[in-house]
Amino acid sequence: MTNTTQSFKVAVIGAGPRGISVVERTLAGYLALPEQDRPALDIAVIDPFNPGPGHVWRTGQSRLFLMNTPCLFPTVVPAGATAAELPASPSGLSFDQWRMLMADTAAGVELPAADREELAGLTPGSFPSRAVYGRYLEWTFARLADAALAAGVALRHVRSEVLSLTRPETGSGWSLEVAGEDPLDADAVVLALGHLPAALSADQDRLRDAADRHDLRYLPPAVPSDVDFSVFPAGNRCSSADSDSTFSTS
């Protein structure tokens, strides 16, 4: 039975893979405690985007955007020998294990037809789309939510952005200012921010200036699904100035 005389609030800022891994490990550690020693646990995951995919791994993006890691390796839960040394995972599937589960129609999991078609063509060495990896992350969070509910843990997604993080004048913990929401208090805060907008480096700034001078178009590093590639007219030649940048004649 949960110890209702104690409580602990956790705020996870960021609902992408890092944030989901934090939630998974927090739940695993909590479930490993004897029931009488478990405090009332509240986990708030704060992100404007859906929990699991977050910003980068959105399930609606083009399937032309692929991961740079084949199916066999990515996971948001402990896998392999590491898993045996840690508390059991409430989810417990790597991406490749999930891929094989989804291929089993007897599993009774509903997926969009486009996801099933892609998954059917993948092997452990294939490079999956970012969109289908986002579906795995979405599924993982749903499993964690089920495990939290069964254990009496309050796991909730706050679809907003944290504006500030401060210590209260008295007591301990943190106070979070959340856009459009009441302030949120937490005993512990985890920053799982992932990819953030960044100012151009000196080299990137020079590339932008050079493109402007020579009537070229330059797109600095960005999340691929955020880039408006329609600025490149059809049939124009594009080349990579570096690993993260794109030029085009105009």
N, C-alpha and C positions, 0 to 999 in steps of 0.2 A: 504494500500500500504506500502511496506517495506521502511523504512527510509534508503536510500542509502548513506546518508551523514555520517552514522556511520557504523562501522563494528566490529565484534567480532569473534575471532578465538579460537576454543577449540581443544585441542589435548587429546585424550583418549588413553592411552597406555595400551593395553589389550583388546581383542575383545571377551572374553568369557562372561559369565552371568553378572559379575559385570560391565564390560564395556558397555554391551548392556543396562543394567538398567540405567546407567549414561546417555546414549544417549536418552533413552526413557523419562527420567525426564527432560532433557534439552529441548527436543522438546515440551514436554507437557507445560513446563513453557513459552516457546517462543510463542506457539500458544495461550496461555491464555492472551497475551498482546494485546492491541488494535493494529490493523494493522499499524497505523501511527507511533506507538512507537517501532516497531520491527526493530532492526538493521540488516544489512546484516550479516548473521550467517554462519560460516564455521566450520564444525566438521570433524576432521580427526581421524579415528580410526586406530591405528597402531598395527599390529600383524602379524607374519609370517603365522598364521593359519586363517582359514575361520571365518568371523565375525558371531557371534552367538555361534556356538559350541566351537570356540577357540581350545585350545590344549586338554583339558580334555574330552570334550563331542563330539569328532569327530564322524561323522555319519557312518564311515566305520568300527568301532571297533566291536569286538565280542559281540553278544547279551547275552553272559554269564555274562558280567559285568553289574550288576544291580545298580540302585540308592539305597541309604539307606533310602529313604523317599517315602511313597506311593503317588500315582497319585494326591490325593486330595490336597496336600499341596504345592508343589513347584510352583514358579512363578517368572518371572522377571519383572512383572508390578504390580502396587498396586492392591490389591484384598480385597474383603470384606468391612468392615466398613471403613478401612483406605482409600480406593479408593474414597469414597464420600467426604473426607476432602481435596483432592488434585486436581490439574488441571487434566482434562480428559486425559486418555492415548491415544496416537495415535495408539496403538496396542490393549490393553485392554483385553487380554485373559490370564488366568492362564493356566498351563499345562492341568489341568483336563477339562477346557472349550475347549481348543484346541483339546484334545483327542476326545471329543464328537462331535465337529465340523467335524473332520476328518472322523468320523464314518458315517456322513451324505453324501451319495454319491451325493446328489443334490448340495452340496457346490462347486462341480466342481474343487476341489484341487487335483492335481496329486501328488501321492506319490509312492515310490517303493513298489512292492508287499510285500516284507518282512516287511516293516513298517506297511502296512495295516493289514497284518496277525497278527502282534503283538498287534496293537491297538485294533483289534476286540476282543481280549481275555482279555483286561484289564478292571478292575473295579476301582472305586475310592480308594479302599483299596489295589490294586495290586502295586507291585514294578516294575516300568518300567525299560527297559534297558537304559544304558547311551547313546547308539546310538540313540534311538528314542527321548530321551529328547534333544539330540543335534539337531534333526530334528525340534523340536518345537522352539529351539533357532534360528535356521536358518530361519524359517518361520517368527519369530518375527522381526528379523533384516530386512527381505525383506519388511515387512509391514511398518517399520519405514523409510526405504529408500523411499517408495512410498509417505509417509506422508511428508517427508522432501522435496521431489521433488515438490509436490503440493504447499508447502508453500514457495518455492523459497530458501530453505536452501541447502547449498552445504554439503552433507554428503558423505564422501569418505573413502574407505578402503585402507590403505597403507600396502601392504604385505611385511613387513620388520621388523627389530628389531631396537629399539632405543638404541644407544650406549652411549649417554651422554645427560645431561640436564643442561643448564647453563643460567644464567642471562646475557643479553647483556651488553656491556660496557656503552652504553647510552640508555636512554629510559626505558621502562618497559616491562613486559612480559617475555617470555622464548625463548630460542633457542635450538632446538632439533637436535642432530646429528643422522641421520638415515642411517643404513647400505645400501650402494649402491644407495642412493637417495641424492638429494640436501637437504641442511639444511632446517628445517621446523620451522617457527616462530608461536608462539601462545600467546594469552593473558592469557589463563588459561590452566593448565595441570592437568589431573586426572590420578593417578596411579591405574589401575585396574589390577594388575599383577597376581592375582590368585595363582596357585601352582608354586613354583619356586624350582629349584634344591637346595638341602641343604646338608651341611656337616653332617657326621654321629655324633650323640650324643655320649657321653662317653659310655652309656649302649650299643648302637648299635655297637660301635667300639669293645667293649668286645665280643659281640655276633659273630661278623665277625671273630675275632681272635680265638675264641673257635671253630667255625666251621672249620677253616683252620687246627687247631691242631688235630681235630678228624675226618678229612676227610669227612666233611659234606659240603653242599652247603647252603649258607645264602643269601637271597635277602632282602636288606633293604627296608624301606618304599618307595613307588614310585607310580606314576599313573599306574594303572593296565595294560592299553593298551600299556605302554612303556616297560613292562617287557618281557623278552624272557624266557617263561616257557619251551621252548624246552631243556633247560639245565638240566631239571629233566627227567631222563630216564623213559620210560613207565613202569608202574607197581611198581615203588618205592613208599614208604610210605612218605607222607608229613604231617607236623604238624605245627601249628602256635605257635611260641615262644612268640609272643605278638600280639596285634590286627593288626599290620601292617607289620609283618615279616613272612617269610616262610623258613623252613628248609627242607632238604631232605637228605637221605643217598645217597651216590654216588656209 
